[in-house]
Amino acid sequence: MQVANTAMAFAPSKFLHLKHLSISLAVAYDYLSLVYFLDAAPSLETFKLHVLIGLRPADELRLEDPSHLRQIPGYRHDKLRSVKISTFYSSKGMVELVSHILENSVSLECLTLDTTDCSFRCSGDGSTRCSGLVRPWEADKAVLAIEKYIKGKVPSTVKLDVVEPCNRCHVILLDGGRWIRA
């Protein structure tokens, strides 16, 4: 696994006129370090992050143990209006990134966290399942992480859109720790 030191790679205001940034990652990554990309683009209005399906977080959040979340102080994102993260999962770094964006983006209007990475939804006739649900239980854990760590930080001026698996593909955790399809 190759890790880039994004703090050193990007000087502040390197992308002065960049308004739309889309990043796709196919490796496990310290998502909080993406803050340096946001900081390098002071005119940024939309940010999209797509994480390849099937990645298992190396820094999975323990929902029972609310560990201390890291912060990167001093960065403001004054023009960022829209953020979408596809394949949001219960990674500590991903929760830290979203928390940072919520706390430091005064112009944010819309935050979309897609826990499914569905490029298309189930058909009404039941012939297909949601694509991208390689591990449907990961989507459930991501929703729990959003409830516990993110929802309370969302200002009333920001529309939070949490995309969950459809009812047909949704799974739930039973008391005994078994995952079943709802």
Contacts in CASP RR format, 6 or more apart in sequence:
PFRMAT RR
TARGET T0000
AUTHOR 0000-0000-0000
METHOD contacts of the structure
MODEL  1
MQVANTAMAFAPSKFLHLKHLSISLAVAYDYLSLVYFLDAAPSLETFKLH
VLIGLRPADELRLEDPSHLRQIPGYRHDKLRSVKISTFYSSKGMVELVSH
ILENSVSLECLTLDTTDCSFRCSGDGSTRCSGLVRPWEADKAVLAIEKYI
KGKVPSTVKLDVVEPCNRCHVILLDGGRWIRA
1 27 0 8 1.000
1 28 0 8 1.000
2 27 0 8 1.000
3 29 0 8 1.000
3 30 0 8 1.000
5 33 0 8 1.000
6 33 0 8 1.000
6 34 0 8 1.000
6 36 0 8 1.000
6 37 0 8 1.000
7 33 0 8 1.000
7 36 0 8 1.000
9 36 0 8 1.000
10 36 0 8 1.000
10 37 0 8 1.000
10 39 0 8 1.000
10 40 0 8 1.000
11 40 0 8 1.000
12 39 0 8 1.000
12 40 0 8 1.000
12 42 0 8 1.000
13 40 0 8 1.000
13 42 0 8 1.000
14 40 0 8 1.000
14 41 0 8 1.000
15 40 0 8 1.000
15 41 0 8 1.000
15 43 0 8 1.000
15 44 0 8 1.000
16 41 0 8 1.000
16 42 0 8 1.000
16 43 0 8 1.000
17 43 0 8 1.000
18 41 0 8 1.000
18 43 0 8 1.000
18 44 0 8 1.000
19 41 0 8 1.000
19 43 0 8 1.000
19 44 0 8 1.000
19 45 0 8 1.000
19 46 0 8 1.000
20 44 0 8 1.000
20 45 0 8 1.000
20 46 0 8 1.000
20 48 0 8 1.000
21 37 0 8 1.000
21 38 0 8 1.000
21 41 0 8 1.000
21 44 0 8 1.000
21 46 0 8 1.000
21 47 0 8 1.000
21 48 0 8 1.000
22 47 0 8 1.000
22 48 0 8 1.000
22 49 0 8 1.000
22 50 0 8 1.000
23 34 0 8 1.000
23 37 0 8 1.000
23 47 0 8 1.000
23 48 0 8 1.000
23 49 0 8 1.000
23 50 0 8 1.000
24 49 0 8 1.000
24 50 0 8 1.000
24 51 0 8 1.000
24 52 0 8 1.000
25 49 0 8 1.000
25 50 0 8 1.000
25 51 0 8 1.000
25 52 0 8 1.000
25 55 0 8 1.000
26 52 0 8 1.000
26 55 0 8 1.000
27 55 0 8 1.000
28 55 0 8 1.000
28 56 0 8 1.000
28 57 0 8 1.000
28 58 0 8 1.000
30 59 0 8 1.000
30 93 0 8 1.000
31 49 0 8 1.000
31 91 0 8 1.000
31 93 0 8 1.000
31 94 0 8 1.000
31 96 0 8 1.000
31 97 0 8 1.000
32 70 0 8 1.000
32 72 0 8 1.000
32 93 0 8 1.000
32 96 0 8 1.000
32 97 0 8 1.000
32 100 0 8 1.000
34 49 0 8 1.000
34 97 0 8 1.000
35 72 0 8 1.000
35 75 0 8 1.000
35 97 0 8 1.000
35 100 0 8 1.000
38 44 0 8 1.000
38 47 0 8 1.000
38 75 0 8 1.000
38 77 0 8 1.000
38 80 0 8 1.000
38 101 0 8 1.000
39 75 0 8 1.000
39 77 0 8 1.000
42 78 0 8 1.000
42 79 0 8 1.000
43 79 0 8 1.000
44 77 0 8 1.000
44 79 0 8 1.000
44 80 0 8 1.000
45 79 0 8 1.000
45 80 0 8 1.000
45 81 0 8 1.000
45 82 0 8 1.000
46 80 0 8 1.000
46 81 0 8 1.000
46 82 0 8 1.000
46 83 0 8 1.000
46 84 0 8 1.000
47 80 0 8 1.000
47 82 0 8 1.000
47 83 0 8 1.000
47 84 0 8 1.000
47 101 0 8 1.000
48 83 0 8 1.000
48 84 0 8 1.000
48 85 0 8 1.000
48 86 0 8 1.000
49 83 0 8 1.000
49 84 0 8 1.000
49 85 0 8 1.000
49 86 0 8 1.000
49 97 0 8 1.000
50 85 0 8 1.000
50 86 0 8 1.000
50 87 0 8 1.000
50 117 0 8 1.000
51 85 0 8 1.000
51 86 0 8 1.000
51 87 0 8 1.000
51 88 0 8 1.000
51 89 0 8 1.000
51 94 0 8 1.000
51 117 0 8 1.000
52 87 0 8 1.000
53 87 0 8 1.000
53 117 0 8 1.000
53 132 0 8 1.000
53 134 0 8 1.000
54 87 0 8 1.000
54 134 0 8 1.000
54 135 0 8 1.000
54 138 0 8 1.000
55 87 0 8 1.000
55 89 0 8 1.000
57 89 0 8 1.000
57 90 0 8 1.000
57 91 0 8 1.000
57 92 0 8 1.000
57 94 0 8 1.000
58 91 0 8 1.000
59 91 0 8 1.000
59 92 0 8 1.000
59 93 0 8 1.000
60 90 0 8 1.000
60 91 0 8 1.000
60 92 0 8 1.000
61 67 0 8 1.000
61 90 0 8 1.000
61 91 0 8 1.000
61 92 0 8 1.000
61 95 0 8 1.000
61 145 0 8 1.000
61 149 0 8 1.000
63 90 0 8 1.000
63 141 0 8 1.000
63 144 0 8 1.000
63 145 0 8 1.000
63 148 0 8 1.000
66 148 0 8 1.000
66 149 0 8 1.000
67 92 0 8 1.000
69 92 0 8 1.000
69 95 0 8 1.000
69 96 0 8 1.000
69 99 0 8 1.000
69 149 0 8 1.000
70 93 0 8 1.000
70 96 0 8 1.000
71 96 0 8 1.000
71 99 0 8 1.000
71 100 0 8 1.000
71 103 0 8 1.000
72 100 0 8 1.000
74 104 0 8 1.000
75 100 0 8 1.000
75 104 0 8 1.000
76 104 0 8 1.000
76 105 0 8 1.000
76 106 0 8 1.000
77 101 0 8 1.000
77 104 0 8 1.000
77 105 0 8 1.000
77 106 0 8 1.000
77 107 0 8 1.000
77 108 0 8 1.000
78 105 0 8 1.000
78 106 0 8 1.000
78 107 0 8 1.000
79 107 0 8 1.000
80 101 0 8 1.000
80 105 0 8 1.000
80 107 0 8 1.000
80 108 0 8 1.000
81 107 0 8 1.000
81 108 0 8 1.000
81 109 0 8 1.000
81 110 0 8 1.000
82 108 0 8 1.000
82 109 0 8 1.000
82 110 0 8 1.000
82 111 0 8 1.000
82 112 0 8 1.000
83 98 0 8 1.000
83 101 0 8 1.000
83 105 0 8 1.000
83 108 0 8 1.000
83 110 0 8 1.000
83 111 0 8 1.000
83 112 0 8 1.000
84 111 0 8 1.000
84 112 0 8 1.000
84 113 0 8 1.000
84 114 0 8 1.000
85 94 0 8 1.000
85 98 0 8 1.000
85 112 0 8 1.000
85 113 0 8 1.000
85 114 0 8 1.000
86 114 0 8 1.000
86 117 0 8 1.000
87 114 0 8 1.000
87 115 0 8 1.000
87 116 0 8 1.000
87 117 0 8 1.000
88 94 0 8 1.000
88 98 0 8 1.000
88 113 0 8 1.000
88 114 0 8 1.000
88 115 0 8 1.000
88 142 0 8 1.000
88 146 0 8 1.000
89 115 0 8 1.000
89 138 0 8 1.000
89 139 0 8 1.000
89 141 0 8 1.000
89 142 0 8 1.000
89 145 0 8 1.000
90 138 0 8 1.000
90 141 0 8 1.000
90 142 0 8 1.000
90 144 0 8 1.000
90 145 0 8 1.000
95 145 0 8 1.000
95 149 0 8 1.000
95 150 0 8 1.000
98 111 0 8 1.000
98 113 0 8 1.000
98 150 0 8 1.000
99 149 0 8 1.000
99 150 0 8 1.000
99 153 0 8 1.000
101 108 0 8 1.000
101 111 0 8 1.000
102 108 0 8 1.000
102 111 0 8 1.000
102 150 0 8 1.000
102 153 0 8 1.000
102 154 0 8 1.000
102 155 0 8 1.000
102 158 0 8 1.000
103 153 0 8 1.000
108 155 0 8 1.000
108 157 0 8 1.000
108 158 0 8 1.000
109 157 0 8 1.000
109 158 0 8 1.000
109 159 0 8 1.000
110 158 0 8 1.000
110 159 0 8 1.000
110 161 0 8 1.000
111 154 0 8 1.000
111 158 0 8 1.000
111 159 0 8 1.000
111 160 0 8 1.000
111 161 0 8 1.000
112 161 0 8 1.000
112 162 0 8 1.000
112 163 0 8 1.000
113 142 0 8 1.000
113 146 0 8 1.000
113 150 0 8 1.000
113 160 0 8 1.000
113 161 0 8 1.000
113 162 0 8 1.000
113 163 0 8 1.000
114 163 0 8 1.000
115 138 0 8 1.000
115 139 0 8 1.000
115 142 0 8 1.000
115 143 0 8 1.000
115 146 0 8 1.000
115 162 0 8 1.000
115 163 0 8 1.000
115 164 0 8 1.000
115 165 0 8 1.000
116 130 0 8 1.000
116 132 0 8 1.000
116 133 0 8 1.000
116 139 0 8 1.000
116 163 0 8 1.000
116 164 0 8 1.000
116 165 0 8 1.000
117 131 0 8 1.000
117 132 0 8 1.000
118 130 0 8 1.000
118 131 0 8 1.000
118 132 0 8 1.000
118 133 0 8 1.000
118 163 0 8 1.000
118 165 0 8 1.000
119 131 0 8 1.000
119 132 0 8 1.000
120 128 0 8 1.000
120 130 0 8 1.000
120 131 0 8 1.000
121 130 0 8 1.000
121 166 0 8 1.000
122 128 0 8 1.000
122 129 0 8 1.000
122 130 0 8 1.000
122 166 0 8 1.000
122 168 0 8 1.000
122 169 0 8 1.000
126 168 0 8 1.000
129 168 0 8 1.000
129 169 0 8 1.000
130 165 0 8 1.000
130 166 0 8 1.000
130 168 0 8 1.000
130 169 0 8 1.000
133 139 0 8 1.000
133 165 0 8 1.000
133 169 0 8 1.000
136 165 0 8 1.000
136 169 0 8 1.000
136 170 0 8 1.000
136 171 0 8 1.000
136 179 0 8 1.000
136 181 0 8 1.000
137 171 0 8 1.000
137 173 0 8 1.000
137 179 0 8 1.000
139 164 0 8 1.000
139 165 0 8 1.000
139 170 0 8 1.000
139 171 0 8 1.000
140 170 0 8 1.000
140 171 0 8 1.000
140 172 0 8 1.000
140 173 0 8 1.000
140 179 0 8 1.000
143 162 0 8 1.000
143 164 0 8 1.000
146 162 0 8 1.000
150 160 0 8 1.000
151 160 0 8 1.000
154 160 0 8 1.000
164 170 0 8 1.000
165 171 0 8 1.000
167 182 0 8 1.000
169 181 0 8 1.000
170 181 0 8 1.000
170 182 0 8 1.000
171 179 0 8 1.000
171 180 0 8 1.000
171 181 0 8 1.000
171 182 0 8 1.000
172 179 0 8 1.000
172 180 0 8 1.000
172 182 0 8 1.000
173 179 0 8 1.000
174 180 0 8 1.000
END
